[in-house]
């Protein structure tokens, strides 16, 4: 007798979408290419992020945060968690951003956002970063040594994604938007990630279609939303005010072509129940002005389609 396979429990995670305005009056996002040897999203371009560690909700590190009272964080996330646990997503996001991209969103003792404009400061924080990556030092130790507090209020809650149940590695991820810190340079860690790029959302979507920049499904979908705004201020103001539903895509694998079905696809509920057989009719290829409802994996890239109600 064949039993139903056990569904992997998703690990809590946080991601920060770093935005900056360029000289052309547009805004760009920072993407990292994951190492080909990674077990999850190998070779894909993603935003900096990772798992929420136990230390991210430690009472002492919460005391080294600023700008977001626990009551407000709890209200924004809208989940029945402990209030300290709500803050831990932002702490984890800032820590992972520092580890993976070298950008630390923190206030100095004068209440200004941390800047690393001088060579000695850059080298000191690069050394802190290497120690943090090797687990030779904790983020809390760095904050104490440098007299810093984490800038939770610059991280704007945007989206909640959970990896499809069909995956053996799953994450329950909160996405935040944040402006790039002036005077700091975003760089890949060369361990989990091999390349970093600043790119406009529209260009990233085009490069994905060409097969040059393989975007993960959540990255592709969020870039599609971001591409509808002209400036980072516009994007943050619009997207951080939306009441966000949890997004749990379906993963299908007909005829060896993996397919991701988003909850707003007209066939999502039917496919979730297994009521209809999947066909190769995915609708029309979508453009940023559309709302992509499904993705089809072709080679290494996910291609967006828009399935409409007939």
Helices and strands as residue ranges (DSSP letters): E 11-21, E 27-34, E 45-46, E 48-51, G 54-57, H 59-62, E 65-66, H 70-77, H 83-101, E 106-107, H 119-133, H 139-146, E 149-151, G 152-154, E 156-162, E 171-179, E 193-199, H 201-210, H 217-226, H 232-239, E 246-248, E 250-254, E 257-261, H 268-273, E 284-285, E 294-298, E 301-306
